[in-house]
Amino acid sequence: MLRHASGFKFRELFSLIAMIGLASAGAVRAQQPVVDKLVLDDTIQSVSAGLLERAIAHANSQGAAALLIEINTPGGLVDSMRTMAGAILSSRVPIIVYVAPAGARAGSAGFFLLEAADIAAMAPGTNAGAAHVVFEGGKPDEVLSQKVENDAEAFLRSYVAKRNRNTEAAIAAVASSHSYTAEEALNQHLIDVIAPNDAQLLDAIDGRQITLIDGSKLTLHTKNAQIEVVQPTLRENLLGWLVNPNIALLFLVGGALLIYLEFNTPGTIVPGALGTLMVLLGIFALDLLPIRFTAVLLLIAAFALMFLEAKFGGHGALALTGIVCLTFGTLTLVAAPIPELRVNPWVAVGVSLGFGTITVLLVRLAIRARRLKARLGADALVGSEASAMEPLAPEGHVLVEGEIWLAVASEPVPAGARLRVVGHEQYLLRVAPAESAATPRTAA
């Protein structure tokens, strides 16, 4: 009995210790801060803006200690940048923008996002700046250019001063395209910290007090934080792939060729369905980018010139002009401020030459086929040369296309004479001497 009782007490004590241990571990986990992380390694456009807004909404709804945005971008569209900066400024959860890894940059529009963050950080070997406004479609007149630049500078000043950062150094990145290394940015008070990785960054800013854009103050608790990466959805991955102007152009051109193939050979179904899908995806992708309408007019003119070349024949002049229009149209189709959002010149030239050549050949074959009437039997022999196998006075047998036919001539014909089929009455061919038959055909 004593042994049984002592054994029972031992098990009870062990269970109690285990419960205390689990409760302590749970308390530690509950106290461990959670920091959401979003990686933006792309251009600044509508897809990246949507991804950032979703990440901020998720961090706000989950009560994360902060949202860490690791950025590496050459820049992008002004409208998307303003949307993203506005989302950062209005976030209730502290936003940390971190230019990383080594070799990364926050160029152009990315610099605006870096300065909008509650905590601006850079990894060693990175740079930021060169935020001068690049106009979509060429440089406008001086007055308009000054207005746009002043607007961008005012937007940057509106929140840089509230972040207690160097307004003059920030404006220099816009006015004179100045770019800063991580050390220069820290010395100029454009960023708050330099850190080689996420863990050291979060440890370095732990306990700092920040002032949100609405004036409220908040102390950061990020030491030993658990980092949860916000993954792009399937839709965002697809849109991020489609927003590449080269992909969009290839989809548009490839889809157009497949649709033409369906019209040329009705009933195949698959080329038509696939081509329609590709064209719709191409149009959808281009709708996410700034498009020049003059470039669209050039593309329409290119198609018209290629069709005229195939129909009437311009000794290649119309086709060549169409290919030139197509090349310039594709090169200038996307009015983007950075090369990464424009159509690659080699892609534009390759697509234009290939599409132009294929289109002219296919249209010419289709028109030629439509001009030829579908003929069977005696119909197919009209216009063919024939040879008299015997004297025709006026009827007799002739050899046409390796076949023997009964024919009637308008005048007596000796055996072996060269003839031409000028018509038929059911299975009786009407023939005439080749010389006399050539004249009316030429006149026609």
Summary of the structure (lengths in Angstrom):
residues: 444
radius of gyration: 37.8
end to end distance: 127.3
largest distance: 141.3
contacts: 1445
relative contact order: 0.08
helix: 53%
strand: 18%
